[in-house]
Amino acid sequence: HSGLLHVSLSCWALLSFGPQVSKAYGPFTFFLIYVLGGVAGNLTSFLHTPETTVGGSGPVFAIIGAWFSYQMLNKGLISKETSEEMLRKAVVVTTLSCVLSSFGPIDNWGDFGAAFTGITFGFLTCSMLQVNNASSKAMQEEGIALVSRRANPFKSLMIFSVFLLVLSSLLFVTEPPLGTVELEALF
């Protein structure tokens, strides 16, 4: 992270989106999203930016991306107010992160790469809520039955492994823009 404002923004975003994403995907898949966001965000930054940057907010943007996938796949069953509030928070986090990048070594490429990875991984591992008439009596009165509450941990781990394999292979086929980095600036 780059400064107190950057840390504070990431903490607020994680507190806003983290519990909902953990509840939707389960703690194991939440952990995988977080780790994958860190790897993908830092790799995207490395491949697109020749300057030395920080990458602590990548996992947070992956969490936001996974939340976005969950919202899109289950939007008929999530209240409009909740969806709008969370979308406003996502816009605020993204906007403030872009503004903060003007004042420090924060790389927007890393945040966007992590968010894209979170959206994709979230889409592939997301459980869907469906209406089902053959559930418990209380749920029949509401008209909702939960078919699958959380992501399958084995499926999440397999998709995570494929993502890591694909991301690591990018290092062999893409040349990072290292020509402009001064080694003396790193020390």
Long-range contacts (C-beta under 8 A, 24 or more apart in sequence): 1-54, 1-56, 1-57, 2-54, 2-100, 2-104, 2-105, 2-106, 3-100, 3-104, 5-100, 6-54, 6-56, 6-57, 6-97, 6-100, 6-104, 6-106, 7-56, 9-57, 9-93, 9-96, 9-97, 9-100, 10-56, 10-57, 10-60, 12-93, 13-57, 13-60, 13-63, 13-64, 13-89, 13-93, 14-60, 14-63, 16-86, 16-89, 16-93, 17-60, 17-63, 17-64, 17-67, 17-86, 17-89, 17-90, 18-63, 20-67, 20-70, 20-86, 21-63, 21-66, 21-67, 21-70, 24-66, 24-67, 24-70, 24-126, 24-127, 24-150, 25-66, 25-70, 25-122, 25-125, 25-126, 25-127, 25-150, 25-151, 25-156, 26-149, 26-150, 26-151, 26-153, 26-156, 28-153, 28-156, 28-157, 29-125, 29-150, 29-151, 29-153, 29-156, 30-63, 32-121, 32-156, 32-157, 32-160, 33-59, 33-62, 33-63, 33-66, 33-118, 33-121, 33-122, 34-59, 34-62, 34-63, 35-59, 35-160, 36-62, 36-117, 36-118, 36-121, 36-160, 36-163, 36-164, 37-61, 37-62, 37-63, 37-65, 37-114, 37-117, 37-118, 38-62, 38-114, 39-164, 39-167, 40-113, 40-114, 40-116, 40-117, 40-163, 40-167, 41-110, 41-111, 41-113, 41-114, 41-117, 42-110, 43-113, 43-167, 43-170, 43-171, 44-109, 44-110, 44-112, 44-113, 44-114, 45-107, 45-109, 45-110, 45-113, 46-176, 47-170, 47-174, 47-176, 47-177, 48-107, 48-109, 48-113, 48-177, 49-107, 49-109, 49-110, 49-177, 50-176, 50-177, 50-178, 50-179, 50-180, 50-181, 51-105, 51-107, 51-180, 51-181, 52-105, 52-181, 52-185, 52-186, 53-105, 53-106, 53-107, 53-110, 54-104, 54-105, 54-106, 54-107, 55-107, 55-110, 57-97, 57-106, 57-110, 57-111, 57-114, 58-110, 58-111, 58-113, 58-114, 59-114, 60-93, 60-114, 61-93, 61-94, 61-97, 61-111, 61-112, 61-114, 61-115, 61-118, 62-114, 62-115, 62-117, 62-118, 62-121, 63-118, 64-90, 64-93, 64-94, 64-115, 64-118, 65-114, 65-115, 65-116, 65-117, 65-118, 65-119, 65-120, 65-121, 65-122, 66-118, 66-119, 66-121, 66-122, 66-126, 67-118, 67-122, 68-118, 68-119, 68-122, 69-118, 69-119, 69-120, 69-122, 69-123, 69-126, 70-122, 70-126, 72-123, 73-123, 73-126, 73-128, 74-126, 74-128, 74-129, 77-129, 77-131, 77-144, 117-163, 121-159, 121-160, 121-163, 124-159, 125-151, 125-152, 125-155, 125-156, 125-159, 126-151, 127-151, 127-152
